Amino acid sequence: TSKKKVLIYVGDGGGTCQGADEATYLRQTLAAVTAMNIDDVPIHCFGVLNPSALGVDFMQRLADSSGGTYTRINR
């Protein structure tokens, strides 16, 4: 019922599940999230905890696919 919806993702962008290859898992996650985001809710991603290049790529693609933004937080 809010006028504007947004989703905030804070993390290092990494992910594995049950020993799956991380790059494959992140591609599948991105595809699933994009398919479920039928209302085009922007996802704003904040990279923390020294994200890997793979994690940064995932968060940038996640933000881009939804009209959100990616910001890296350095200590």
C-alpha positions as CSV (number, residue, x, y, z in Angstrom):
1,T,0.0,0.0,0.0
2,S,3.0,2.3,0.1
3,K,3.5,4.8,-2.6
4,K,6.9,3.6,-3.5
5,K,8.5,0.2,-2.7
6,V,12.2,-0.4,-2.6
7,L,14.4,-3.4,-1.5
8,I,17.7,-2.9,0.2
9,Y,20.4,-5.6,-0.1
10,V,23.4,-5.3,2.2
11,G,26.1,-8.0,1.9
12,D,29.2,-9.2,0.1
13,G,27.2,-10.5,-2.9
14,G,28.5,-14.0,-2.4
15,G,26.4,-17.1,-2.3
16,T,26.5,-20.8,-2.4
17,C,24.0,-23.5,-1.6
18,Q,24.6,-27.1,-1.0
19,G,28.1,-27.0,-2.5
20,A,26.9,-25.5,-5.8
21,D,29.4,-23.6,-8.0
22,E,29.1,-20.0,-6.8
23,A,29.0,-18.4,-10.2
24,T,26.2,-20.7,-11.3
25,Y,24.3,-20.2,-8.1
26,L,24.5,-16.4,-8.4
27,R,23.3,-16.5,-12.1
28,Q,20.4,-18.7,-11.0
29,T,19.6,-16.4,-8.1
30,L,19.7,-13.3,-10.3
31,A,17.3,-15.0,-12.9
32,A,14.9,-16.1,-10.1
33,V,14.8,-12.7,-8.4
34,T,14.3,-10.9,-11.8
35,A,11.5,-13.2,-12.7
36,M,9.8,-12.7,-9.3
37,N,10.1,-9.0,-9.3
38,I,7.0,-8.5,-11.4
39,D,6.3,-5.0,-9.9
40,D,9.8,-3.8,-10.9
41,V,10.7,-2.9,-7.4
42,P,14.1,-1.2,-7.4
43,I,16.8,-3.2,-5.5
44,H,19.5,-1.0,-4.0
45,C,22.6,-3.0,-3.2
46,F,25.3,-2.1,-0.7
47,G,28.5,-4.1,-0.9
48,V,30.2,-4.5,2.4
49,L,32.7,-6.9,4.0
50,N,35.2,-6.7,1.1
51,P,33.1,-8.2,-1.7
52,S,34.8,-10.4,-4.3
53,A,34.8,-9.5,-8.0
54,L,32.0,-12.1,-8.4
55,G,30.0,-10.6,-5.6
56,V,30.4,-7.1,-7.0
57,D,29.3,-8.3,-10.4
58,F,26.2,-10.0,-8.9
59,M,25.2,-6.9,-7.0
60,Q,25.7,-4.6,-9.9
61,R,23.6,-6.9,-12.2
62,L,20.9,-7.2,-9.5
63,A,20.7,-3.4,-9.2
64,D,20.8,-2.9,-12.9
65,S,18.1,-5.5,-13.6
66,S,15.7,-3.7,-11.3
67,G,16.4,0.0,-11.8
68,G,18.3,0.1,-8.5
69,T,21.8,1.2,-7.6
70,Y,25.0,-0.4,-6.4
71,T,27.2,1.3,-3.8
72,R,30.3,-0.1,-2.2
73,I,30.9,0.7,1.4
74,N,34.6,0.8,2.4
75,R,35.7,1.0,5.9
